[in-house]
Amino acid sequence: MLGITPSPFASALLWIVLVVLAAYLARRTVHRAIRASANALRRSFRVASKAVTRSHERLSERNRDVLLAAGREAKERIVEREFDRINDTVRKDLSNYSALHRALSESIERIEKDHQQAVDVPPDPPGWVEAVEAVAKIDEREGRIGVGNILADIHKSLVKAHKEAMNAYQQASGERHKLLRHMRPDWRRIQEKLAKVGKNVDSLLSRSVTIDRHMQEYEDIVKGRDRAVSVLASSSLVNFFVSAFVLGIAIGGAMINFSLIARPMAEMVGGTSLMGGYRTADIAALVIIMVEISMGLFLMESLRITRLFPVIGALPDKMRVRMIWITFTILFMLASVEAGLAYMREVLLHDELATSALLRGADAATAATQYLWITTAAQMGMGFVLPFALVFVAIPLETFVHSLRTVVGLVAVGAMRALALVLHLLGMAFHYLGALLMQLYDLLLFVPLWIEERLAGREAADGVPGRSELQL
C-alpha cells in the first residue's frame, strides 16, 4: 500500500487524503447509520424497560394479593381461636349456671332465715310500773299497816324479774350472735362465687376487646389498605428471619444427631460400602433423621398445630387420632433405636480407648473406665431426646414456607425495578453514545469540514446562495 509512489511518506499521505475524502463523502450516510443504530438500541432498551416495568407492576399486584390472602387466613385462624376460647368459657360458665344459681339461692334463703331469727325483740315492759300504780292508789287509811310489807314483796319480785329478764336477754343475744356466725360462711361463699363470676366476665370483656382489634385488622386486610399491606410485609420479613434462625438451630441439632448415629451405623451396614459416591452408613443415618422429621411433621399435622398438608387436617377425628398414635409410636421406636445406637457408639469408643490404653498401660484404662457411665447416659439421653426435639421443626418450617413467598416476591420486585432502571439507563447511554460517535467521526474530518465552513461563510458574505438555498 505504501508502494504506489516512489516515497512511502507520499504514499501514506495520499492514502490519508483518500480515506478522509471517502469518509467526507460518506459522512451523511455514516451519521444516519450511527443515528439509526443508536435509536434502534435506545428503543429496544426502552421497550424492554417498559416490559419489565409492566411485569414488575403485575408481580407487585400478585404479591399484594398473596400477602393479603395469607394475612386474611392468619387473622381468620386467630379470630376463630379467640371465639373458640370464648365459646369454651361461656359453655363452662353456662353449664354451671344452674348449680351456681341454686347455691346462691340457698345461701340467700339461709341468710334471710337467720336474719329474721336474729331480729332483736324488745323486752316486755317491767311489771313494777303497774305495781307502783296499784300501791299509789291505796288509801292511806287502808294501807297504813301493810304498805311496808307490800313494798318489800314488790322489791323482791322486781329483783327476781330483773334477773330473769337479763338472763333471757343474754340468751337471746347469744342466739343472735350464733345465727350471725352461721351467716358468715354463706356470705363468704357468695362473695367467692361472685368474684369468680366477675373474673370470668372480665376475661370475656378483655377477649372481646382483643377480638375487636383483630376484627379491625381483618377489615383493613379485606379492604386492602396500604397500612395493612405494610404491616403484613414487615411481619412476614420478621417471621422469615426468625424462622430461618430457628431452622438453622434445628439443622445444627440434626447434625449432632447425625454424628451420634453415623459411626455405629457403619458397624451395622458396613463402613466401606458406597452408594452413589457416598458411604452407605452416612446415607442410612441421614434417612433415619429424615424419617424422624417426617414423622414429626405428620404428628404436628395430625394435632392440627400446623397446616402444611390440608389432606391430613381434613381427615375424620377418629382417623386423625389413629394417625397420631401411629406416628408417635414410630417416632418413639426411632428414638429408642437412636438411643441404642448412641450406646453402641460409646461402647465402640470405649473399646478403642481401652485398646490404646492397654498399649500404654493399665492405669490409663482404669482412668478411662471410671466415668464411663456419665458419657454413656448423656449420649443415650441425647439420642432419645433429639428426635422428639426435631418434631417441633414443623412450626418454624411452616412459618418459613409461608413467609418465603412474600420475601421472594419482594426480592423479585426489587430486582425488576433495578433491571428496568438499568435498561432505561442503557437506552439513554446508547442514545448519547451515538451522538458521541458522530462527533468523533466529524473530528477525523476536521480539515474538509473546516474548508466547507469557510466556503460557506464566504458565499454568505458575497451574497451567493448556499447549498441549502439552492436546494430550496
C-alpha positions as CSV (number, residue, x, y, z in Angstrom):
1,M,0.0,0.0,0.0
2,L,2.9,2.3,0.6
3,G,4.5,1.5,-2.8
4,I,2.1,3.3,-5.1
5,T,4.5,6.2,-5.2
6,P,8.3,6.3,-5.0
7,S,8.2,7.8,-1.5
8,P,6.5,5.9,1.3
9,F,5.6,9.1,3.1
10,A,3.9,10.4,0.0
11,S,2.0,7.1,-0.4
12,A,0.9,7.3,3.3
13,L,-0.2,10.9,2.8
14,L,-2.0,10.0,-0.4
15,W,-3.8,7.2,1.4
16,I,-4.8,9.5,4.3
17,V,-6.2,12.1,1.8
18,L,-8.1,9.4,0.0
19,V,-9.6,7.9,3.2
20,V,-10.5,11.4,4.6
21,L,-12.1,12.2,1.3
22,A,-14.1,9.0,1.2
23,A,-15.1,9.5,4.8
24,Y,-16.2,13.0,4.0
25,L,-18.3,11.9,1.0
26,A,-19.9,9.2,3.2
27,R,-20.4,11.5,6.2
28,R,-24.2,11.8,5.9
29,T,-24.6,8.1,5.4
30,V,-22.4,7.2,8.3
31,H,-24.3,9.7,10.5
32,R,-27.6,8.2,9.5
33,A,-26.3,4.7,10.2
34,I,-25.0,5.7,13.6
35,R,-28.2,7.6,14.5
36,A,-30.4,4.7,13.3
37,S,-28.4,2.2,15.3
38,A,-28.4,4.4,18.4
39,N,-32.2,5.0,18.1
40,A,-32.8,1.3,17.5
41,L,-30.9,0.3,20.6
42,R,-32.5,3.0,22.6
43,R,-36.0,2.0,21.5
44,S,-35.2,-1.7,22.2
45,F,-34.0,-0.9,25.7
46,R,-36.9,1.4,26.3
47,V,-39.4,-1.3,25.2
48,A,-37.6,-3.9,27.4
49,S,-37.7,-1.4,30.3
50,K,-41.4,-0.8,29.9
51,A,-42.0,-4.6,29.6
52,V,-40.0,-5.2,32.8
53,T,-41.9,-2.3,34.5
54,R,-45.3,-3.8,33.5
55,S,-44.1,-7.2,34.7
56,H,-43.0,-5.5,37.9
57,E,-46.4,-4.0,38.4
58,R,-48.2,-7.3,37.8
59,L,-45.8,-9.0,40.2
60,S,-46.4,-6.3,42.8
61,E,-50.2,-6.8,42.5
62,R,-49.8,-10.5,42.7
63,N,-47.6,-10.2,45.8
64,R,-50.1,-7.8,47.3
65,D,-52.9,-10.3,46.7
66,V,-50.8,-13.2,48.1
67,L,-49.9,-11.1,51.1
68,L,-53.5,-10.1,51.8
69,A,-54.7,-13.7,51.3
70,A,-52.1,-15.0,53.7
71,G,-52.9,-12.2,56.3
72,R,-56.6,-12.9,55.9
73,E,-56.1,-16.6,56.5
74,A,-53.9,-15.9,59.6
75,K,-56.4,-13.4,61.0
76,E,-59.3,-15.8,60.4
77,R,-57.4,-18.5,62.3
78,I,-56.6,-16.1,65.2
79,V,-60.2,-14.9,65.4
80,E,-61.5,-18.4,65.2
81,R,-59.3,-19.4,68.1
82,E,-60.4,-16.5,70.2
83,F,-64.1,-17.3,69.5
84,D,-63.4,-20.9,70.5
85,R,-61.9,-19.8,73.7
86,I,-64.9,-17.5,74.4
87,N,-67.2,-20.4,73.5
88,D,-65.4,-22.7,75.9
89,T,-65.6,-20.1,78.7
90,V,-69.2,-19.3,78.1
91,R,-70.1,-23.0,77.8
92,K,-68.4,-23.8,81.0
93,D,-70.0,-20.9,82.8
94,L,-73.4,-21.6,81.5
95,S,-73.2,-25.3,82.3
96,N,-72.6,-24.3,85.9
97,Y,-75.1,-21.5,85.9
98,S,-78.0,-23.7,87.3
99,A,-75.8,-25.0,90.1
100,L,-74.5,-21.6,90.8
101,H,-78.0,-20.1,90.8
102,R,-79.2,-22.8,93.1
103,A,-76.3,-22.4,95.5
104,L,-76.7,-18.6,95.6
105,S,-80.5,-19.0,96.2
106,E,-79.9,-21.5,99.0
107,S,-77.3,-19.3,100.6
108,I,-79.6,-16.2,100.3
109,E,-82.5,-18.1,101.8
110,R,-80.4,-19.3,104.7
111,I,-79.2,-15.7,105.3
112,E,-82.7,-14.3,105.2
113,K,-83.9,-17.0,107.6
114,D,-81.0,-16.4,110.0
115,H,-81.5,-12.7,109.7
116,Q,-85.2,-13.0,110.6
117,Q,-84.3,-15.1,113.6
118,A,-81.6,-12.7,114.6
119,V,-84.1,-9.7,114.9
120,D,-83.7,-8.0,118.3
121,V,-87.1,-8.4,120.0
122,P,-87.7,-5.6,122.6
123,P,-88.2,-6.9,126.1
124,D,-91.6,-6.8,127.8
125,P,-92.4,-3.8,129.9
126,P,-91.5,-4.3,133.5
127,G,-94.3,-5.3,135.9
128,W,-93.2,-2.9,138.7
129,V,-94.8,0.0,136.9
130,E,-98.2,-1.5,137.4
131,A,-97.4,-2.5,140.9
132,V,-96.3,1.1,141.8
133,E,-99.5,2.4,140.3
134,A,-101.6,-0.1,142.4
135,V,-99.7,1.0,145.5
136,A,-100.2,4.6,144.8
137,K,-104.0,4.1,144.5
138,I,-104.2,2.5,148.0
139,D,-105.9,4.8,150.5
140,E,-103.6,5.9,153.3
141,R,-106.0,4.9,155.9
142,E,-106.4,1.4,154.5
143,G,-102.8,0.8,153.7
144,R,-101.0,2.3,156.6
145,I,-100.4,-1.1,158.3
146,G,-99.4,-3.3,155.2
147,V,-97.6,-0.9,152.9
148,G,-94.2,-1.8,154.1
149,N,-94.8,-5.5,153.6
150,I,-96.2,-4.9,150.2
151,L,-93.2,-2.7,149.1
152,A,-90.8,-5.4,150.4
153,D,-92.6,-8.1,148.3
154,I,-92.6,-5.8,145.3
155,H,-88.8,-5.2,145.7
156,K,-88.1,-8.9,145.8
157,S,-90.3,-9.5,142.8
158,L,-88.6,-6.7,140.9
159,V,-85.1,-8.1,141.6
160,K,-86.2,-11.5,140.5
161,A,-87.8,-10.3,137.3
162,H,-84.8,-8.2,136.6
163,K,-82.5,-11.2,136.8
164,E,-84.8,-13.3,134.7
165,A,-85.0,-10.6,132.1
166,M,-81.2,-10.2,132.0
167,N,-80.8,-13.9,131.6
168,A,-83.4,-14.1,128.8
169,Y,-81.8,-11.1,127.1
170,Q,-78.3,-12.6,127.3
171,Q,-79.6,-16.0,126.0
172,A,-81.3,-14.2,123.1
173,S,-78.2,-12.2,122.3
174,G,-76.1,-15.4,122.3
175,E,-78.6,-17.0,119.9
176,R,-78.5,-13.9,117.6
177,H,-74.7,-13.9,117.6
178,K,-74.7,-17.6,116.8
179,L,-77.0,-17.1,113.9
180,L,-74.8,-14.2,112.7
181,R,-71.8,-16.5,112.9
182,H,-73.7,-19.0,110.8
183,M,-74.3,-16.3,108.2
184,R,-70.6,-15.6,107.7
185,P,-69.7,-18.7,105.6
186,D,-72.6,-18.1,103.4
187,W,-71.6,-14.5,102.8
188,R,-68.0,-15.7,102.0
189,R,-69.3,-18.4,99.7
190,I,-71.5,-15.8,97.9
191,Q,-68.5,-13.4,97.7
192,E,-66.2,-16.1,96.2
193,K,-68.8,-17.1,93.6
194,L,-69.5,-13.6,92.7
195,A,-65.7,-12.9,92.4
196,K,-65.4,-15.9,90.1
197,V,-68.2,-14.7,88.0
198,G,-66.7,-11.2,87.9
199,K,-63.3,-12.7,86.9
200,N,-65.0,-14.7,84.0
201,V,-66.8,-11.6,82.9
202,D,-63.6,-9.6,82.9
203,S,-61.9,-12.3,80.9
204,L,-64.7,-12.2,78.4
205,L,-64.5,-8.4,78.2
206,S,-60.7,-8.5,77.6
207,R,-61.1,-11.2,75.0
208,S,-63.9,-9.2,73.3
209,V,-61.5,-6.2,73.1
210,T,-58.8,-8.4,71.6
211,I,-61.4,-9.8,69.1
212,D,-62.4,-6.2,68.2
213,R,-58.8,-5.3,67.5
214,H,-58.3,-8.4,65.3
215,M,-61.6,-7.8,63.5
216,Q,-60.5,-4.2,62.8
217,E,-57.2,-5.5,61.3
218,Y,-59.2,-8.2,59.4
219,E,-61.4,-5.5,57.9
220,D,-58.3,-3.5,56.9
221,I,-56.9,-6.6,55.2
222,V,-60.2,-7.3,53.4
223,K,-60.4,-3.8,52.1
224,G,-56.7,-4.0,51.0
225,R,-55.5,-0.8,52.8
226,D,-51.9,0.2,52.4
227,R,-51.3,0.2,56.1
228,A,-52.4,-3.4,56.4
229,V,-50.1,-4.4,53.5
230,S,-47.1,-2.7,55.0
231,V,-47.8,-4.3,58.4
232,L,-48.1,-7.7,56.8
233,A,-45.0,-7.3,54.8
234,S,-42.9,-6.3,57.8
235,S,-44.4,-9.1,59.8
236,S,-43.5,-11.6,57.0
237,L,-39.9,-10.4,56.9
238,V,-39.6,-10.7,60.7
239,N,-41.2,-14.2,60.6
240,F,-38.9,-15.2,57.7
241,F,-35.7,-14.3,59.5
242,V,-36.8,-15.7,62.9
243,S,-37.9,-19.0,61.3
244,A,-34.7,-19.2,59.3
245,F,-32.7,-18.7,62.6
246,V,-34.7,-21.5,64.3
247,L,-34.3,-23.8,61.3
248,G,-30.6,-23.1,61.5
249,I,-30.6,-24.2,65.1
250,A,-32.6,-27.3,64.1
251,I,-30.1,-28.1,61.3
252,G,-27.4,-28.0,64.0
253,G,-29.3,-30.4,66.2
254,A,-29.8,-32.7,63.2
255,M,-26.0,-32.6,62.5
256,I,-25.3,-33.6,66.1
257,N,-27.9,-36.3,65.8
258,F,-26.2,-37.5,62.6
259,S,-22.8,-37.6,64.4
260,L,-24.3,-39.7,67.1
261,I,-25.6,-42.5,64.9
262,A,-23.3,-42.4,61.8
263,R,-20.4,-44.3,63.4
264,P,-22.5,-47.3,64.8
265,M,-24.4,-47.4,61.6
266,A,-21.1,-48.1,59.9
267,E,-20.8,-51.2,62.0
268,M,-24.3,-52.3,61.0
269,V,-24.3,-51.7,57.3
270,G,-20.6,-51.8,56.6
271,G,-18.2,-48.9,56.7
272,T,-16.6,-49.5,53.3
273,S,-19.7,-49.8,51.1
274,L,-20.6,-46.9,48.9
275,M,-23.8,-45.7,47.3
276,G,-23.6,-43.0,44.7
277,G,-20.2,-42.0,45.8
278,Y,-21.2,-41.6,49.5
279,R,-20.9,-44.0,52.4
280,T,-23.9,-46.2,52.9
281,A,-23.7,-45.7,56.7
282,D,-24.0,-41.9,56.3
283,I,-26.9,-42.3,53.9
284,A,-28.7,-44.7,56.3
285,A,-28.2,-42.3,59.2
286,L,-29.5,-39.4,57.1
287,V,-32.5,-41.4,56.1
288,I,-33.3,-42.2,59.8
289,I,-33.1,-38.5,60.6
290,M,-35.3,-37.6,57.6
291,V,-37.9,-40.2,58.6
292,E,-38.0,-38.8,62.2
293,I,-38.5,-35.3,60.8
294,S,-41.3,-36.6,58.5
295,M,-43.0,-38.3,61.4
296,G,-42.7,-35.1,63.4
297,L,-44.4,-33.2,60.5
298,F,-47.2,-35.8,60.3
299,L,-47.7,-35.7,64.1
300,M,-47.9,-31.9,64.1
301,E,-50.4,-32.0,61.2
302,S,-52.5,-34.6,62.9
303,L,-52.6,-32.5,66.1
304,R,-53.7,-29.5,63.8
305,I,-50.8,-27.4,65.1
306,T,-49.5,-26.8,61.5
307,R,-51.4,-26.8,58.2
308,L,-48.8,-27.8,55.6
309,F,-50.9,-30.8,54.4
310,P,-54.6,-29.9,54.2
311,V,-55.4,-33.6,53.5
312,I,-54.3,-34.6,57.0
313,G,-56.2,-31.8,58.6
314,A,-59.4,-32.8,56.7
315,L,-59.3,-36.4,58.0
316,P,-62.1,-37.5,60.3
317,D,-61.3,-37.2,64.0
318,K,-61.2,-40.9,64.5
319,M,-58.7,-41.5,61.7
320,R,-56.7,-38.5,62.8
321,V,-56.4,-39.8,66.4
322,R,-55.2,-43.2,64.9
323,M,-52.6,-41.3,62.9
324,I,-51.4,-39.5,66.0
325,W,-50.8,-42.8,67.8
326,I,-49.2,-44.4,64.8
327,T,-46.8,-41.5,64.1
328,F,-45.9,-41.2,67.8
329,T,-45.2,-44.9,68.1
330,I,-42.9,-44.8,65.0
331,L,-41.2,-41.8,66.4
332,F,-40.8,-43.4,69.8
333,M,-39.3,-46.6,68.2
334,L,-36.9,-44.5,66.2
335,A,-35.8,-42.5,69.3
336,S,-35.2,-45.8,71.1
337,V,-33.1,-47.1,68.2
338,E,-31.1,-43.9,68.3
339,A,-30.6,-44.3,72.0
340,G,-29.3,-47.8,71.3
341,L,-27.0,-46.6,68.5
342,A,-25.7,-43.9,70.8
343,Y,-24.9,-46.5,73.4
344,M,-23.2,-48.6,70.8
345,R,-21.1,-45.6,69.7
346,E,-19.9,-45.1,73.3
347,V,-19.1,-48.8,73.6
348,L,-17.1,-48.7,70.4
349,L,-15.3,-45.6,71.5
350,H,-14.6,-47.2,74.9
351,D,-13.1,-50.3,73.2
352,E,-10.8,-48.1,71.1
353,L,-9.7,-46.1,74.2
354,A,-9.2,-49.4,76.1
355,T,-7.1,-50.8,73.3
356,S,-4.9,-47.7,73.1
357,A,-4.7,-47.5,76.9
358,L,-3.7,-51.2,77.0
359,L,-0.8,-50.4,74.8
360,R,0.3,-47.6,77.1
361,G,-0.5,-49.2,80.5
362,A,-3.4,-50.5,82.7
363,D,-3.7,-47.2,84.7
364,A,-4.9,-45.3,81.6
365,A,-7.5,-48.0,81.0
366,T,-8.7,-47.7,84.6
367,A,-9.0,-43.9,84.4
368,A,-10.9,-44.2,81.1
369,T,-13.5,-46.5,82.5
370,Q,-14.0,-44.6,85.8
371,Y,-16.6,-42.1,84.4
372,L,-17.9,-44.1,81.5
373,W,-21.5,-44.2,82.8
374,I,-21.7,-40.4,82.7
375,T,-20.9,-40.0,79.0
376,T,-23.0,-43.1,78.1
377,A,-26.1,-41.8,79.9
378,A,-25.6,-38.4,78.3
379,Q,-25.3,-39.8,74.8
380,M,-28.2,-42.1,75.2
381,G,-30.3,-39.2,76.5
382,M,-29.4,-37.0,73.6
383,G,-30.1,-39.8,71.2
384,F,-33.6,-40.3,72.7
385,V,-34.5,-36.6,73.1
386,L,-33.2,-35.1,69.8
387,P,-35.8,-36.9,67.7
388,F,-38.6,-35.5,69.8
389,A,-37.0,-32.1,69.7
390,L,-36.9,-32.3,65.9
391,V,-40.7,-32.7,65.9
392,F,-41.1,-29.0,66.6
393,V,-39.2,-28.1,63.4
394,A,-42.6,-28.2,61.7
395,I,-43.7,-25.0,63.3
396,P,-40.8,-22.8,62.1
397,L,-40.8,-24.7,58.8
398,E,-44.5,-23.7,58.2
399,T,-43.7,-20.1,59.0
400,F,-40.6,-20.1,56.8
401,V,-42.6,-21.6,53.8
402,H,-45.4,-19.1,54.2
403,S,-43.1,-16.1,54.6
404,L,-40.8,-17.3,51.8
405,R,-43.4,-16.4,49.2
406,T,-43.6,-12.8,50.4
407,V,-39.8,-12.5,50.7
408,V,-39.2,-14.0,47.2
409,G,-41.9,-11.7,45.8
410,L,-40.3,-8.6,47.4
411,V,-36.8,-9.6,46.2
412,A,-38.2,-10.2,42.7
413,V,-40.0,-6.8,42.7
414,G,-36.7,-5.1,43.7
415,A,-34.7,-7.0,41.1
416,M,-37.3,-6.0,38.4
417,R,-37.1,-2.4,39.5
418,A,-33.3,-2.4,39.3
419,L,-33.5,-4.2,35.9
420,A,-35.9,-1.6,34.5
421,L,-33.7,1.2,35.7
422,V,-30.6,-0.4,34.1
423,L,-32.4,-0.9,30.8
424,H,-33.6,2.7,30.8
425,L,-30.1,3.9,31.6
426,L,-28.6,1.7,28.8
427,G,-31.1,3.1,26.3
428,M,-30.1,6.7,27.2
429,A,-26.4,5.7,27.2
430,F,-26.7,4.3,23.6
431,H,-28.5,7.5,22.5
432,Y,-25.8,9.7,23.8
433,L,-23.1,7.2,22.5
434,G,-24.5,7.6,19.0
435,A,-24.1,11.4,19.3
436,L,-20.6,10.9,20.7
437,L,-19.7,8.6,17.8
438,M,-20.9,11.2,15.2
439,Q,-18.8,13.9,16.9
440,L,-15.8,11.6,16.9
441,Y,-16.4,10.8,13.2
442,D,-16.5,14.6,12.5
443,L,-13.3,15.0,14.5
444,L,-11.4,12.9,12.0
445,L,-12.8,15.1,9.2
446,F,-11.9,18.4,10.7
447,V,-9.9,19.6,7.7
448,P,-12.6,19.2,5.0
449,L,-15.3,20.4,7.4
450,W,-13.2,23.5,8.2
451,I,-12.8,24.1,4.4
452,E,-16.6,23.6,3.9
453,E,-17.3,26.0,6.7
454,R,-15.0,28.7,5.3
455,L,-16.5,28.3,1.8
456,A,-20.0,28.6,3.2
457,G,-19.0,31.7,5.1
458,R,-17.5,33.3,2.0
459,E,-20.6,32.5,-0.1
460,A,-22.8,34.0,2.6
461,A,-20.6,37.2,2.6
462,D,-20.7,37.5,-1.2
463,G,-24.5,37.0,-1.3
464,V,-24.3,33.8,-3.2
465,P,-26.9,31.3,-2.1
466,G,-25.6,28.3,-0.3
467,R,-26.2,24.7,-0.9
468,S,-29.3,24.7,1.2
469,E,-30.8,27.7,-0.5
470,L,-30.1,26.2,-3.9
471,Q,-31.9,23.0,-2.9
472,L,-34.9,25.1,-1.8
